[in-house]
Amino acid sequence: MTADPATPDSPRKDLVALRGVKLTLASAAGPVDILRGVDMSLQPGEAVGIVGPSGSGKSTMMSIIAGLEQPTGGSVTVAGHDLAALDEDGLALFRRRHVGIVFQSFHLIPTMTALENVAVPLELAGEARAFERAAEALTQVGLDHRLGHYPAQMSGGEQQRVALARAFVGEPDLILADEPTGNLDGETGRAIIDALFAIRAEKNTALLLITHEARLASRCDRVLRMADGLLMADTGAMAAQ
Amino acid sequence: MTVQDWRLAWRFAWREARNGLRGFRVFVACLALGVFAIAAVGSLSSSIVDGLEQNARAIMGGDIEVGQTAQNIPAEATQWLAGKAEAVSLARELRAMARGTGEDPQRTIVELKAIDNPYPLYGAMVLASGQPLERALEARGGVYGIVVEPELLTRIGVAVGDPIALGDGVYELRDVIAHEPDRVANAFSLGPRVMMSDAAFATTGLGREGSLIRFRHRVKLAPGADYAAFTEALDAAFPDALWRVRNATDAQPSIRRFIDRLAVFLTLAGVTALTVGGIGVGIAVQAYLSGKTATIATLKCLGARGSTIFLTYMIQIGLLATVGIAVGLGFGILSPFVGLALYAEALPVPTEAGIYAAPLLLAVAFGVLTALAFSVWPLARAREVAPAALFRDIVASTRRWPRPSYVLLTALAAAALIALAVFATGQPSIARWMVVGIVAALIGFRLTASGIVALVKRLPRVRRTTLRLALANMVRPGAPTASIVVALGVGLTVLVTTALVQGNIAQQIAGRIPAVAPSFFFIDIQPQQAAAFDETVKAAPGFQAMERVPNLRGRLVKLNGTPLDEFDVPPQMRWVRRAEFGATYAADAPAKNRIVDGAWWPADYSGPPLISVEDYVVRDLGLKVGDTMTFNILGREVTATIANLREIDWADFGINFIVMFAPGTLENAPQTHLGTAAFEPAQEEEAYRRVTTAFPNVSTVRVREVIETASQLLGRIATAANGTAAITIAAGILVLVGAVAAGHRRRVYDAVILKVLGATRRDVLKAYILEFLMLGVITAAVAAALGTLAAWLIITRVMQAEWLFLPISTIGTAAAGIAIVTALGYAGTWVALSQRPAPVLRTE
């Protein structure tokens, strides 16, 4: 059985610490290096933007931080947990308590209403007031009138706001957002980003944001550029520009 | 798994289920069909067995029956029975010839039964006119009445009121039998029943000593009397008795055994259908879960544990399985009521339609285990969905093996299914071989499917686009090739096997047996008639050959001086304790038997009794040449030394005796003769007329009619076998429909892309039809081979008969299979072809 991830055994300053993280996948054409030694750290409450071309390894790095993928080399520590030491159920508990994820394609569960979708992480955590808290979260993103609607009955913007509420409702330490505006028009996308940053600021949640848009990334505290499986530069300066 | 896991899983399962569980019709239908087949067979056979048990006393005619052939039981025994019982009744049964009395009357063999006044002790005798039996049989103006089964009227062209001659007397046909309580289906009854009073029987002259009369003394005991105690007291009073005592608890053991065995075959056929249906269950679960990979991945990202996900979907599948099993069970419960309401008349035994818990529970157990065995695997794979894929928007289920615990669970469910099939059906020896066959077929077809895929992958690039498309469709990931091949293959194999076994038996009956069998059997030729009888037969037109031998009845009582009861008789030879042997004597060895040990006696032998015995009887009793066997022949004990062993081919349809005596022992015992005669087919009728006219007391059996009766009986069994083969095929078709439906979205997309690229509907259709045609041909070919092998084993090993290959049956069945696959494949893909490209592309 896994040690309880809620009580870190070695408290550290970094919320996320990647040290020499590598990922190599086997393929018919020979091994493919996806990540080639990534070092990165993220402080609690910090917002970091990651930019880079398609296939550079951004999403893979994010799924490693979420404990969804195992690196083939290096170490990953998030919220004091060495992810390599956790088994599948331990990783599930870890995500439940520390990580919220926002996807480009929303990934709401089509058979559940907006309220039920947001309540799922709380239900999984055994929270007794799951539905009250989910309703509050939906009110916070301006969807108090849509609680009983199914994803198919909502616009893309509304669906992504449900996804935002779902990511934040468990009050995680870290939000991972993967191109959250990629499937939305400019106006709606801006509204979503405004909401994302507003809630993050209110709850002091750390954010790792993958995006193509430099303008969006610039709203973060730091911007990292990724290319060919390596973090090229920690351009802290970008935020200042 | 914690309570929390279960609670969450229930909640999530309910949220998914309330949106409707589409695509599960095939799943529910597959389970329902298999459960129905097992529940229906069990309920029907229970109804028949229960009917036999509830009416056991009426079927046997009393609480106890003391029966003996060729000689009545001694008078002291009759008195003993009368003193101990509430009532006794004697029925004499024999075969006799009935004829009209006009010019050149028609004749037929009948099953004659002479009854006394108390008859029947149990149950009611019903005549068509409603008059009491006693009145119908009384003497009026010196003429006794008889009642007959309706078949006699058409056989010899008589009507109620006509005179009928039997033996030396003439009787008036007074009524037609509507129901005879103790006439249980004698499958090989040689003719219609004729019933008369014992006073009338005395005037027929057929009751001569040594004639093949069965004397049945029925005893009615006080309610609740102890059968065993009565039998023990009877045995103690008459330790040397020859009779056979049966009580109502073992009435008709042969019918029961037959029903039990038939039920095992049909139940296992139901299990085969359910197993084939299980493939459909697996396909439906797989298809449903593959549409759920994004949801599963999302739940995992939100922190759901694998066990929560497994439970969530297992609960949904479990609910659907419950529906399928309940539907099958519902129809199964109805089946005896509906089936017996429609066909009760056709069944030779009384039935008690009812709800029988045991077969229903068995059906549920089979259903649950099938659902488990076929859905745990896809469910366990679903929990392995990689959530990281959500970041790339390519959500696909991984081809990972389930965790060991789920592999074990699947293996346990499969093992339990096999164990249940072998042991719960009550006939493990039969069930074992059928299960081996089913498992071998499943593995055989799975290997065939893998073989097809491996072969197609190795083929060089094909130039023709349609063929290339068809081949690609067969081997692409997620193709239903394996499911279609296995499901339809097993169904077709069952069909080929039943068609060939049936065809072989039918050929034996229609062709081989009549070629070697004589035209007639003659029973009860009196010794003083023998010479005249031979002359008449040989002088009849078209005469080819005849055989006539003395026939005596006896029972084996001692082996090497040890009473049979104390002798350690091996189980397969237990029948010798109860059976009455037919015995004969002869100076010369029968030409058709081969002496395998010892030597035949000289033709002019005179000396101590010698016998010649069938080899396997001696061997199985652990005896050898030189040992002695003691028989009780019509009350006299005869001890004889085994002089030689003979090998007998019972299929030659001539007269054969297990025991033959040397001359000098039995000549003076009461006896009759048995005979056979062969005539040219065209002259048979004239020969029949001459022999039966000259010897009205000799019962003459037309072998052709016996063969026809056998074919009819076989036809009925074949109908049951075909019914179950049809259920297996139906399950196979359901699986095929399910497989085509599961691949529907994929096919629509493929068809649209191909159309966008300029393919006509004809091109795409050709590719699809070619795909299903190839699958059908390969599956049918393997099914034909496996089915032929199974049928060959059944015919040559189980039935020990000669094998005839029947290519028409095999090819016909295989062709039907190909047609089914192609037609269903065509129907399933036609819809896909009709889709317009734009809407499909927009939603992709």
Interface residues (C-beta under 8 A of the other chain):
Chain A: S59 T60 M62 S63 A66 L68 E69 E88 D89 A92 L93 F94 R95 R96 R97 I101 F103 Q104 S105 H107 L108 I109 P110 T111 M112 E116 V120 P121 E123 L124 A125 G126 R166 D178
Chain B: Q4 L8 R11 R15 E16 R18 N19 A294 T295 A297 T298 L299 K300 C301 L302 G303 A304 R305 G306 S307 T308 A386 P387 A388 L390 F391 R392 D393
